[in-house]
Amino acid sequence: MTTTLYGIPNCDTVKKARTWLADNGHDFTFHDFKKQGLTRELVAGWLVQLDWETLVNRKGTTWRNLPDERKAQITDKNSALELMLENPSVIKRPVLQGVGPVSVGFSADAYAAKFRDAA
């Protein structure tokens, strides 16, 4: 399976993850989910491996700018899936797929362990 890093290019955490992957010699594809979009099948697959509360970034600007009524509607996996498809910027970044289980966020130690365990 191809290693794919999902996110948006101007996100600092995504930049750190991309730099780490390149500096450590890992081939990967970058998928800008704002420009390239996301499919229902892809996000639903993430939700099989990750809790929706892990994927939805409630600390970000996108979440904070949602109307309170819309936030109140996000109560389960299905409502979170619809929100993430409507507004991909609400997804916690980056999402790494193709090396063990899908993961969200970045830390050099976690990525090193992930690639070491996959070897």
N, C-alpha and C positions, 0 to 999 in steps of 0.2 A: 504494500500500500504506500502511496505517495504521502510524504509529510507535507501537511498544509497548515499554514499559519493564517488565521482569520482575524481581521481587524480593520482599522483605518490607519492610513500612513502617517497622519500627523499626531497620533496618540504617543505620548512619551514612553509608555510601557511597551507598546507594540514596537517602537523604535529600538528599545533595549533588547527585546526578544529577537528581532531581526538581526541586530548586530551580533548577539551572542551566537545565534545559529550559524551565521556566516563566519565569524571568527573561529568557531570550533569545527568548521569543515562539514557541516550538515547541509545536505541538499534539501531544499524545501521550496514550495510554491507559496507565494503570498497572494491571498484573496482579499481584496478590498471590498468588504461587504456593503459599503455605501454605494460604490460605483457598480460592482458586479452583482449585487443582490444576494439573497439567500433563498433556498428552496424550502418548502414546508418539510420535505423528507429529510433534508440535512439537519435542520434545527430539531425536528422530532427525534432524530437519531441521537443528537447531543443530549436530549432530555431523557433518553433511555439510560444514559450513563451518568448524567449529572442532575442534581436537584434543580428545579426551576429557580429557586431562591439563590443558588450559586451563579446562575447565568444572568439573571436580571440585576443590573447594577443600580441599586437604590441610592447610592451615594453620588451618582453622576448628575451632571447638569440636565441631561435629557429627562431623567426620571423626575428631578425636582421641578422641571418646567411643565410636566404633565398636569392637567387639571386634577384636583383632588378626587373628583368623581371617577376619572379614568384609573387613577391609582387604586381606588377602592375596589375596582372590578378585577384586579389581578390577585386571584385567590388560589389558583391551582395551575397545574401544568398546562392545561388547554388554554386558559386565559393568558398565561404568560407566553405561550407559543404565538398566539394571535398578536400580542403586543410586539414581540420581537420581529415578527414578519412585517408589521406595519411600520416599525421604527427600529431598525437594526442598531442604531446608536445607543439603545438602552442595554445592549448586551455587554457584559463585562469582558474586557479585552486583555490580552489576546486569547483566542481559542486555538489550541494546538491539537491537531488530529493526525493520526497515522503512526504515532509512537506510543504503543501501549494505550491505556484508556485516554479518552478525551480529557484535556485539562484546560483550566482557565486561569489567567493571570500569568505573571512571570517572576521567577527568581532564578538566578544563575544556579544555585544549589539544586533546586527542584528539577530544572532542565537537565543538569549534569546527571542526576540520579535517574531520571526518566530514560535518557539515552543509554546510560550504562546498563540499566535493567533490560532494555530492549535488545542489547547486543548479543 
